Amino acid sequence: MARPGATTGIPHGEGTTLDENRIAQNLACVEKHFHSEAENEVAAALELYTDDIVWEAPALNGLNRSYSGKDEVAKNYHELWASMRDVKFTFLQRFATDDRVVDDSRVTFEVIRDGYWHFPVGSKVEMRLVHIFEMRDGKIARELVYDMGRRV
């Protein structure tokens, strides 16, 4: 284990190295984020964001929406969790650098409310979900969500 402030010595671009402590901090933040989501604890999830958070799901055949700031992101999360039930995540892989965390997961759920998803109410959905978290000072500054779902 490296001492605080030490780097891994792993090359990361010309003349730089990765910081193990920052990477561990970023991974821990994202783990807490997913735990908060799983427990539908929106307030706890919001504490892990910077004040100027940008949440974006740019896939044209997916959610295709964007929100800025904690208030807009909170509203989005409340609508998201009110739209589904029986949510189950299967984490496939997660890795990080000094300023990014990438998470690849599968999620299944049932749609219970119109308006959020492009699937009708009652649909059981299986989705590949890839997140790219841009990190700043140990918090999530931008969350890019790539959702690729289908009815099962």
C-alpha beads as a LAMMPS data file, in Angstrom:
LAMMPS data file: protein, C-alpha beads

152 atoms
151 bonds

1 atom types
1 bond types

-500.0 500.0 xlo xhi
-500.0 500.0 ylo yhi
-500.0 500.0 zlo zhi

Masses

1 110.0

Atoms # bond

1 1 1 0.000 0.000 0.000
2 1 1 1.349 3.385 -0.981
3 1 1 1.739 6.130 1.598
4 1 1 -0.727 9.056 1.387
5 1 1 0.078 11.271 -1.556
6 1 1 2.229 8.612 -3.225
7 1 1 1.652 7.615 -6.823
8 1 1 1.455 4.163 -8.310
9 1 1 4.321 4.775 -10.649
10 1 1 2.073 3.597 -13.462
11 1 1 2.610 5.842 -16.478
12 1 1 -0.447 7.905 -17.350
13 1 1 0.406 10.113 -20.246
14 1 1 3.730 11.781 -20.673
15 1 1 5.473 12.601 -17.395
16 1 1 2.523 11.809 -15.086
17 1 1 1.558 8.899 -12.858
18 1 1 -1.707 7.674 -11.369
19 1 1 -2.464 8.500 -7.749
20 1 1 -3.572 5.315 -5.900
21 1 1 -5.192 7.273 -3.078
22 1 1 -7.274 9.409 -5.418
23 1 1 -8.282 6.324 -7.404
24 1 1 -9.362 4.545 -4.206
25 1 1 -11.294 7.649 -3.094
26 1 1 -13.053 7.849 -6.478
27 1 1 -13.969 4.148 -6.402
28 1 1 -15.312 4.468 -2.841
29 1 1 -17.447 7.466 -3.829
30 1 1 -18.992 5.616 -6.760
31 1 1 -19.610 2.533 -4.602
32 1 1 -21.484 4.733 -2.093
33 1 1 -23.410 6.278 -4.977
34 1 1 -24.638 2.901 -6.205
35 1 1 -25.458 1.801 -2.657
36 1 1 -27.531 4.967 -2.172
37 1 1 -29.331 4.351 -5.460
38 1 1 -30.030 0.730 -4.528
39 1 1 -31.565 1.878 -1.254
40 1 1 -33.465 4.715 -2.994
41 1 1 -31.670 7.182 -0.701
42 1 1 -31.659 10.172 -3.038
43 1 1 -30.412 12.648 -0.397
44 1 1 -27.410 10.425 0.363
45 1 1 -26.623 10.084 -3.345
46 1 1 -26.772 13.872 -3.802
47 1 1 -24.110 14.392 -1.115
48 1 1 -21.670 12.563 -3.379
49 1 1 -22.099 15.119 -6.184
50 1 1 -20.408 18.482 -6.679
51 1 1 -22.804 21.439 -6.526
52 1 1 -22.453 21.904 -10.290
53 1 1 -23.170 18.253 -11.130
54 1 1 -24.155 17.395 -14.692
55 1 1 -26.151 14.178 -15.154
56 1 1 -26.468 13.168 -18.777
57 1 1 -27.918 10.158 -20.585
58 1 1 -27.073 10.930 -24.222
59 1 1 -28.152 7.680 -25.948
60 1 1 -30.739 8.647 -28.574
61 1 1 -32.520 5.290 -28.253
62 1 1 -32.329 5.431 -24.438
63 1 1 -33.176 8.071 -21.877
64 1 1 -31.717 10.920 -23.984
65 1 1 -31.860 13.674 -21.337
66 1 1 -29.608 15.909 -19.281
67 1 1 -29.828 17.730 -15.938
68 1 1 -27.596 20.307 -14.245
69 1 1 -27.294 21.067 -10.541
70 1 1 -28.363 19.076 -7.515
71 1 1 -32.007 20.232 -7.601
72 1 1 -32.585 19.050 -11.180
73 1 1 -30.700 15.806 -10.574
74 1 1 -32.720 15.160 -7.396
75 1 1 -35.993 15.639 -9.294
76 1 1 -34.739 13.227 -11.957
77 1 1 -33.839 10.584 -9.344
78 1 1 -37.235 10.859 -7.653
79 1 1 -38.951 10.394 -11.040
80 1 1 -36.616 7.514 -11.937
81 1 1 -37.244 5.549 -8.749
82 1 1 -40.992 6.221 -8.855
83 1 1 -41.106 4.705 -12.361
84 1 1 -39.832 1.205 -11.567
85 1 1 -39.766 -1.649 -9.061
86 1 1 -37.931 -4.897 -8.463
87 1 1 -34.646 -3.242 -9.468
88 1 1 -31.670 -5.603 -9.452
89 1 1 -28.117 -4.644 -10.393
90 1 1 -25.410 -7.061 -11.501
91 1 1 -22.036 -5.362 -11.542
92 1 1 -19.784 -6.601 -14.324
93 1 1 -16.706 -4.413 -13.961
94 1 1 -15.523 -1.131 -12.508
95 1 1 -12.214 0.663 -12.922
96 1 1 -10.832 4.122 -12.291
97 1 1 -8.173 6.702 -12.996
98 1 1 -7.349 9.886 -11.085
99 1 1 -10.357 11.686 -12.555
100 1 1 -12.735 9.012 -13.932
101 1 1 -14.610 5.921 -12.833
102 1 1 -16.174 3.588 -15.395
103 1 1 -18.852 1.129 -14.316
104 1 1 -20.399 -1.578 -16.487
105 1 1 -23.536 -3.256 -15.127
106 1 1 -26.699 -5.097 -16.003
107 1 1 -29.942 -4.036 -14.406
108 1 1 -33.423 -5.524 -14.483
109 1 1 -36.645 -3.849 -13.398
110 1 1 -40.366 -3.541 -14.034
111 1 1 -41.826 -0.276 -15.329
112 1 1 -44.657 0.896 -13.038
113 1 1 -45.295 4.455 -14.251
114 1 1 -45.597 6.090 -17.667
115 1 1 -43.461 9.013 -18.711
116 1 1 -39.907 8.170 -17.724
117 1 1 -39.088 5.142 -19.878
118 1 1 -39.991 4.456 -23.490
119 1 1 -41.295 1.052 -22.337
120 1 1 -44.992 0.676 -21.427
121 1 1 -46.165 0.111 -17.859
122 1 1 -45.823 -3.532 -16.870
123 1 1 -42.741 -4.088 -19.041
124 1 1 -39.967 -6.144 -17.561
125 1 1 -36.711 -4.630 -18.760
126 1 1 -33.144 -5.879 -18.944
127 1 1 -30.580 -3.188 -19.520
128 1 1 -26.858 -2.900 -20.032
129 1 1 -25.872 0.221 -18.157
130 1 1 -22.500 1.907 -18.560
131 1 1 -21.604 4.894 -16.397
132 1 1 -18.664 7.218 -16.851
133 1 1 -18.189 9.337 -13.745
134 1 1 -16.006 12.423 -14.012
135 1 1 -14.590 13.070 -10.549
136 1 1 -13.431 16.271 -8.844
137 1 1 -12.139 16.550 -5.282
138 1 1 -13.517 13.127 -4.352
139 1 1 -17.027 13.847 -5.640
140 1 1 -18.933 13.144 -8.834
141 1 1 -18.868 16.207 -11.101
142 1 1 -20.461 14.598 -14.154
143 1 1 -22.347 11.346 -14.571
144 1 1 -22.676 10.046 -18.115
145 1 1 -25.194 7.210 -18.368
146 1 1 -25.389 4.961 -21.422
147 1 1 -28.526 2.825 -21.160
148 1 1 -29.196 0.013 -23.610
149 1 1 -32.407 -1.740 -22.625
150 1 1 -34.919 -4.171 -24.028
151 1 1 -38.125 -5.806 -22.909
152 1 1 -37.771 -9.379 -21.687

Bonds

1 1 1 2
2 1 2 3
3 1 3 4
4 1 4 5
5 1 5 6
6 1 6 7
7 1 7 8
8 1 8 9
9 1 9 10
10 1 10 11
11 1 11 12
12 1 12 13
13 1 13 14
14 1 14 15
15 1 15 16
16 1 16 17
17 1 17 18
18 1 18 19
19 1 19 20
20 1 20 21
21 1 21 22
22 1 22 23
23 1 23 24
24 1 24 25
25 1 25 26
26 1 26 27
27 1 27 28
28 1 28 29
29 1 29 30
30 1 30 31
31 1 31 32
32 1 32 33
33 1 33 34
34 1 34 35
35 1 35 36
36 1 36 37
37 1 37 38
38 1 38 39
39 1 39 40
40 1 40 41
41 1 41 42
42 1 42 43
43 1 43 44
44 1 44 45
45 1 45 46
46 1 46 47
47 1 47 48
48 1 48 49
49 1 49 50
50 1 50 51
51 1 51 52
52 1 52 53
53 1 53 54
54 1 54 55
55 1 55 56
56 1 56 57
57 1 57 58
58 1 58 59
59 1 59 60
60 1 60 61
61 1 61 62
62 1 62 63
63 1 63 64
64 1 64 65
65 1 65 66
66 1 66 67
67 1 67 68
68 1 68 69
69 1 69 70
70 1 70 71
71 1 71 72
72 1 72 73
73 1 73 74
74 1 74 75
75 1 75 76
76 1 76 77
77 1 77 78
78 1 78 79
79 1 79 80
80 1 80 81
81 1 81 82
82 1 82 83
83 1 83 84
84 1 84 85
85 1 85 86
86 1 86 87
87 1 87 88
88 1 88 89
89 1 89 90
90 1 90 91
91 1 91 92
92 1 92 93
93 1 93 94
94 1 94 95
95 1 95 96
96 1 96 97
97 1 97 98
98 1 98 99
99 1 99 100
100 1 100 101
101 1 101 102
102 1 102 103
103 1 103 104
104 1 104 105
105 1 105 106
106 1 106 107
107 1 107 108
108 1 108 109
109 1 109 110
110 1 110 111
111 1 111 112
112 1 112 113
113 1 113 114
114 1 114 115
115 1 115 116
116 1 116 117
117 1 117 118
118 1 118 119
119 1 119 120
120 1 120 121
121 1 121 122
122 1 122 123
123 1 123 124
124 1 124 125
125 1 125 126
126 1 126 127
127 1 127 128
128 1 128 129
129 1 129 130
130 1 130 131
131 1 131 132
132 1 132 133
133 1 133 134
134 1 134 135
135 1 135 136
136 1 136 137
137 1 137 138
138 1 138 139
139 1 139 140
140 1 140 141
141 1 141 142
142 1 142 143
143 1 143 144
144 1 144 145
145 1 145 146
146 1 146 147
147 1 147 148
148 1 148 149
149 1 149 150
150 1 150 151
151 1 151 152
